[in-house]
Amino acid sequence: MALKMRSSVAHAALALAVSFSLVAGGPFAGPALAQANRQAGPESVADLAESLLDAVVNISTSQNVKSDDKAPIPQVPEGSPFQDFFDEFFKGEGGEGSNQGQTVNSLGSGFVIDPSGFIATNNHVIEGADDIEVNFANGSKLKAKLVGTDPKTDLALLKVEPKAPLKAVPFGDSRTMRIGDWVMAIGNPFGLGGSVTVGIISARGRNINAGPYDNFIQTDAAINRGNSGGPLFNMKGEVIGINTAIISPSGGSIGIGFSVPTELAQNIFQQLREFGETRRGWLGVRIQPVTDDIAESIGMSEAKGALVAGIIKGGPVDNGSIMTGDVITRFDGKDVDEMRDLPRVVAESPVGKAVDVVLLRDGKEMTVKVTLGRLEDGEKQVEDDEVTQDEGTPDEGTTPETGDAQPGKVDTVLGMGISDLGEEARKTFEIVESVKGVVITEVAPDSAAAERGIVPGDVIVEIGQEAVTTAEEVRTRIAKLKSEDRRNALMMIANRSGALRYITVRID
C-alpha cells in the first residue's frame, strides 16, 4: 500500500512537471521536450556485462573467534536423544576444548587485475580473515594469499595460483569521468553471486570521513552489502572505481554508493604488488584549513590552501624550507584548494622525489624545493616525538581541571585571563617544557574565545604570526589590532602537550 501511494505521488509529480513545461511554454519547455525524446540510458549493456563477468569474483572469508563465554553446560538425562547434539555443541567446555571459539564467515567481491592471479578488493572484506577463498564465475574456487593491505584507502591485494591464465580487466582513467556519465557495477550483493547494476556518476571528490585520502566517486548504480571490493566500470569496460561504501539506514541501496577512484587505487595496488606495503610521500607538516577569518587576517583574497600549523621534528622540511604559518597553495604542479587536498597529493608522490611547493609567507608568494620522505617512516618518528600527530588537523587535546588556580599576575583580554608562562603555571596546567608563550588561565563562558574552543591551560604562542612571550605583549598586540579596526585576531594556540593550531578570535 505504501509503495502504491508513493508511486501515485511520483506519477502525479511527474505529470505536473511535464504539464508545467508544456502548458506554461516557459524557457524550460524546449529542454524538457528534448530530454523526453532522448534515450533514457545506454541501449543495452548485455555485451559489455558478458565480457566482464568472468573477471569479477566472489570472496568468502572465515575467521576463528575465541569465545570467553563461561555459561554453564546444560545437563541432559543419560541416554537422551539430544545427548549427542549437546556433546558436539558444547565440546571442550571445561576441558581441553575450552574457549575453542566459533568460525565467523563473510562475503565480498573482487576483480582480477592480472591474468597471473592478482585480485583487487577492499581491506574490510578480508580484514582479520584466517582463510580466504575466491569463487569464480565458472564455479571454480581457489585459496588466496594476502599480498598486502592499505587500511587508509580500504584496499587489499590478493594472489591465487590458477592453472591457466585468468580473465583480467584493465584500469581506466577516473579523472576523465564526468558527473552524469554512465557506469556499471558488478559484485556479490547479499551473497547472491555475480550481479550487474547500472547507473550514473552522481558526484566526484566526495569526503565521507572514511580515511585521510577520501576522494570518492558517488554513484546511483545499486551497491549493496557484499558489493564491497567489486569494480565500477565505465562504458568501455575499464575499471574506474572500487565499490567501497554506501549510505543507507536499512543496509540496502538507496542510490548513494561510493567508489575509490582508480587515480588513487591504481598506484596503491602497484605498490602492494611490488613491495607488499605502501610507500607514500611525506612532507612532515601538520596542517589545518584556511577559513575566511584566517584568510582575511593574513591578507589573502580568498580562503584556499593548507595552513601549516607545525613542523614535525626531524621531518623532510625541518630545515626552514617550510615554516609554521605558511599557506601551501600548490604542490608539484597541483593546486591545493582545500586542506584535505594536500595529504592526498603528497601521498601520491614518490618517496625521495624533489618537488616544487608554492606557498604564501608574510603575504608574499614564493616557491621552495623540498625532497619528500616516506610517510610510513614518518608515522613511527612522530610516535617518538612529543607531538604524536601526522599530516592532518591537530587535536585540540584536553586540559586538567584547574579549579580557581590563577598563577601569577592575570590580565583579561578578549574574554581570556592570561599570565606569563612561569614554572608555577607550567606545573599547574601540566604544560610540556617545549611550549613557549603566554598561558590562558581562564575563559569567560560567553566570550569569543570560548566560541573557538579555547580552554584554560592553552598557550598563546603567536598573534598575527608574531611570537609573544609575555601577557603585556599580548595586550599590546590586541590593542594595536583594535586601533587598525581589525575584526579578528589571528592566534597560534598550543595545548598543554604542545599541539599547535591557528584560530581567529573575534575582537569586540
N, C-alpha and C positions, 0 to 999 in steps of 0.2 A: 504494500500500500504506500509505504514511504517512497519507494522507488518510482511508483507511478506518479505520485504527487510531484516529485522533483522533476520527472520527465515532462509533465504537463507545464510546470512553471518554465522549464527551459525552452519548450516549444513556443510558449506564449511570448517569452522574452525575445526569441529569435524572430518570431513573426512581427513583433512590434518594431524591432530594429530594422528589418527589411522594409516594413511598411513605411517607417520614417524616412528611410533612404530614398524610396521610390516616390512617395507622395510629396514630401517636402521639396524635392528637387534641388536640395542644397548642394554645397560644394563636395559632399561625400557621396552623392548619388552615382557619379561616374565610376569612382574606385570601387564602390560596393558592387555594382553590376559586373565590373571587370573581374573582381575577386570571385564572384559567384560562378563565373564561367571558367575559372582556372581549374586545373587538375587539383583535387584535394590532397594528393600525396603522390609518391612515386607510383608508377603504373603497376609494378609488381617487384617484389624483392625475392621471388622464389629462386631464380637462377643464382642470385648473389648468396642467399642463405645456403643453398645446396652446396656451393663451392667452399663454404666456410665452416659448416657444421662439424666436419671431421677434425678440425684443428682446435675446437673448443672441448674442454674436458670437464668432467665432474671430479671433485676432490673429496675424498672421505678420510677423516682422521679419527684416531682413537687415543684416549689418554686415560691412564690408570690413576684414579684419585683415591688416596688413602682416606679411610673413614675413622674418625675418632669417637664414633657413636658407641657408648658403653651401656646401651639399654639391655635389660635382662633378656635372656633367651626364653621364648615361650615354651612351656612344658606341655608335652602331649602324652597321652597314655601309651604305654608299651604296646606295640603291635598295631597302633593306629594306622589307617591307610594314608594319613598325612605325614607319617614319621619321616619317610624318605625325602619328602619335599622340604620339611623343616631342617633336616640334617644337611641337605645340599645348600639351602638358602643361607643358613647360619654357620656354614662350615668354617671351622677355625676359631669361632668365638670362644675366648677364654683359653685357647690352646695355641698351637703353632701357627695357625692361620689367622690369629687375631690381627685386626686392623689391615686385613688384606686389601680392603677397599673395593671400588667398583670401576667399571670401564665406562667412560663417557665418550659418545660418538658425536661428530658434527659433519656437516656437508657444506661444500662451497663450490666455486668454479675456478677455472684457469684456462690458459690457452698456450699452445705450442709456439715458441718463437724461434726454434731451430730444429731442423729435421733430426739432429743427433739426440734430441730428447730433453732440451731445456724448456721448462714450463714456467710461465709467469702467473702469479696470483697475489692475493692480499696477505699481509702478515697475520692479521687476525683470523684468517681461515685456518692457518696451521700452527698458530702460537700454542706452545705447550704440548704439542702432539708427541706421543711416543711412537705412533705408527701412521704413515701417510700412504694412501693408495690412490692411484689415478685411474679413473674409469673412462675409456674412450667410447666414441660414438658407435663403433662396430661391436661393442660388448666386451672387448678385451680389457684386462686390468694389469697394471704394473705397480710394483712398490717404488716409492720415490724417496730420494735422498734430499735433504735440505742443503742447498748450496750456501745461502745467506739470506739475511733479512734486514730490512730498514724500517724500524718502528716509526721513525719521524715522518715517513710518507706512507706507511702501512703497506709496504711492498715486500714480496718474498720471491725467491727464485728456487725452483726445484729441478731435479735431474732424474730422469728414468733411463733405463738401458733397453731400448727397443731392438728387436731382431731385424727390423727393416726400417729405413728412414720414415719419419713421421710427416704428416701433412702440417706445414707451418704457415703462419700468417705474417705479413710484413707490417712494420710500423709506418704510419703516415705522419705528416706534419700537422700537429694540432693547432699550431699558430695560424694556419691558413683558414681554419674553420670559423664560420660566422654564425651569429645568432640567427636562427631560422633555418640553418642547414639541416637536411635530413640525416639521421643516424640510426643504426641498428644495434641492438644489444642481444647477445646470446649468452645464456647461462643455465644454471641449475636451480630455478626457483622452487623453494619448499621441497627440494629433493626429488622433483618430478622428472628430471633429466633435461636434455638439451631443449631449450625453448627460445623462440625468436620473438622479439618485440621491436617495434619501430616508433620513432618519434622525431623530435627536432631538438636542436640545441636551444635551451631556454635562456641561458646566460653563461657568461665566462668570468673567470677570475674570482669565483666565489670563495669567501673565507668563512668556514663553518667552525673555526676554532678546534679543528681536529689535530693540528700539528703546527710547527713553526713555519712550514712552507706551503700552507694552504693556497691553492690556485685552481680550484676545481672547475670542471665543466659541469654545468647543470643541464639536465635533460628531462623531458617528459616521457621518454621511452620507458616502459614499465620495468622497474627494477625492484625485486622483492628479496626476502630472506633466501639465501642460497645463491643469489646472483653475484655476491661479493667475489672479486677476483676475476670475473669474466670480462671479455673485451667489449668495447664500444667502437663500432666500425663506422667509417664514412661510406658513401655510396660507391667507392672504388674498391671496397673490400680491405681497406687499410685500417689498422688499429690506431685510433686517435685518443683513446682513453681506457682506463681500467676502472670498472664499476666498483665503488667502494662503500658508499653510504647512501641512506635515504632519510628523508624526514617524513614520519608517519606516526600518528597517535595509535594506530591499530597494528602496525608491523607490516602492513601490505602497502602496495604502491598507491600513492595519491598524486603521482605525476611530478614528484620532486626528488630526483635522484642525482647523485654526484659521482663524477669520474675523475681520477687523477690523469691529467693530460700527458700525452707522450713526450711533450717538450721537457717535462720533468722526469717522467718514469724511464724513458729510454736510456738515459745516462746512468740512472741508478742500477738498472738491470745489467748494463755493461760492466759497471764496477763490481757488482756482486759476482758476475761470471768470471771476471779477471782476477779479483782479489779475495772474493768470499766475504767482503765487507765494503762499506762506503768509505770514500776518501774525498771529503768535501773541503773546499777552500775556507779559510778562516781569517778574518780581519782583526779580531781581538779588541772589539769595542762593545760597549753597552750603549744601547740607543733607545730613543723614545720618540713619539710623534711630535711633529711641529704643529701646534694648534694655532688658531687665528690669533690668540693673545700673544703667544710666543713670537709668531711671525712679526706682529706689529712691534713688539718690544725690541727686536733685533734689526728692525728696518727692512724686512722682506716684504715685497709687494704682494705675495700670495703664500699661503701655507702649503708647503711642499717639502719633500726630502725627509731625511732621518737626522735627528738631533743627537749628537754624540754626548752621552751623559757620563761616560767614564772610559778609561783605557785600561785594558787588562795588563797587569804587570807581567813583563816578560813576553808579551804578545808581539805580533808582527809590526805593530805601529807604536810600540813603546819606545820610540826613538825620536819623538817630536814631529813626525811627518803629519800625523793627525792629532788634534788636540781636543780636550773637553770643551764643548761649546761650539765646535764646528758643525755645520749643517751639510751633510752629504747629499748632493742633488743628482750626481751621475757617477756610475761605476762601470768601468771598462766599456764605455760607449753606450751603456743602457741607462735610461732615465730612472731616477728613483723618485717617483711621485708620492709614495706613501712610505711610512716606516717599514711596513712588512715587505716591501719590495727588496730592500737591501739584503736581509738574511738569505733570501732565495737566490738572488743573482750572485752573491758571494759564494754560496754553497755550490752552485753550478759551475764555478770556475775551478780550473785545475790547481792542485797544490803546487806551490813554488812559482806560479805564474806572476810576472811583474805587470801590474795594471795601472792605468791612469784613473785617479779619483778626483772628480770635480767637487769642490766644496766652497762654502761661504764662511769666511772668517773675518770678524770685525767689519762686516758689511761689504767685503770685497771678495769677488770670485777668484779662485785660484785652483791650479791643478797640481796634484802631488803624485809621485810614483811610489807604489807600495808593492812588496812581494808577499804573497799570501802564504800563511801557514796552513796546517791541517786541523780542521775543526775537532776531530776525534782526539787528537793530542791536546788541543786547547782546552777541551772539557775536563780532561784529567788535571791539567795545570791549574785551572780555575778552582777545582775542588780543594787544592792545597793552598789556595790564596785566601786572603781574608774575605774577599767578596766572591761568593760562590754563585755567580750568575754568568750565563753566556749571552750571546747577542740577542737582545730582546728587552722588553720593558722591565726596568729594575723593580724588584719587590719593595714595597714600602716598609715592610717589616713591622715589628711591634715594639712597644716600649713598656717598661715595667711600671707598675703602679708607683706613683711618686708622693701621694698624699699632699701635704702642704709644703713640701721641701722646695725652697727657692734659694739656692746657694748664691751668695754674693749679692752685689747691688743689682736691682732689677729695674729696667726701663720698659715702657709699654709702647709698642709700635704696631700699627695695623691689627690691633686685637691680640698681639702676642706679647707675653712677658719675655724679655731677652736679658742675657747676662753673659759676661766674659766666660769663656770655657776654661776654668781652672781645674785643679785636681779634685776639689770638693765636688764640683758639678759633674766631672767625668765619672767619679765614683758613684754619685747618687743616681745618675741615669745610665750607668754601665756603658759608657761610650768608649769605643776602642781608641787606642793611642794614635792610630793613623789619621783620625778625623781632626781637622783644624777648622776653627771658625767661631761662631757665636751661638751659644746654646739657647734653645727656646724652653723656658721653664713653665709656661702656662699658655693656654689658648682660650680666648673667650668663646663660649658655645655658639653664638650667633655671628661671629666675625667672618670676614672674607678668608682669613687663614684657615678657619675650621672648615669652610666650604671646600678648600683644596686638600683636605686630609692631613694637614699639619697637626702634629701631636707633641706634647711635652717630651723632651729628650731628643727631638730632631735638632739639627745644627745647620745654621745658615752659613754656607761656605762662600757664596758669591752673590752679589747684587749687580745686575746689569753687566754680567760677565767680568766683574772685577772682584777680586778676593776681599773678604772682610775678616778682621781678626778681633775687633772689639765691638761692644754694644754701641759705643759712641759713633763708630764708623757706619754702623747700620742706620742709626738715627739720622746721621748727616746725609747719607745716600738717599734715604726715603724723602727727606726734606727737599733735596735737590730735584728729585723726580716730580714732586708736587709742584715745585716752582716752575717746572717746564711743562706743566699741565698734562703730564703723563697719566693715563688711565690705569695702567698696570705696572707692577714691579716684577721684573724677571729675576727669580732667585734660583740658585742651586742649593738644594737641601740634601743633607746626608742623614740617614738614620743612624741609630746607635752602633750598628755593625759596620757602617761605612758605605752602604749602598747609596749611590747618588741618583738624583733626579732633578730635572728642571720643572719649575712651576711658575705660574704667574699669579700674583695676589693683587686683587683689586684695591686701588688707592681711593679711599673715601674722601 
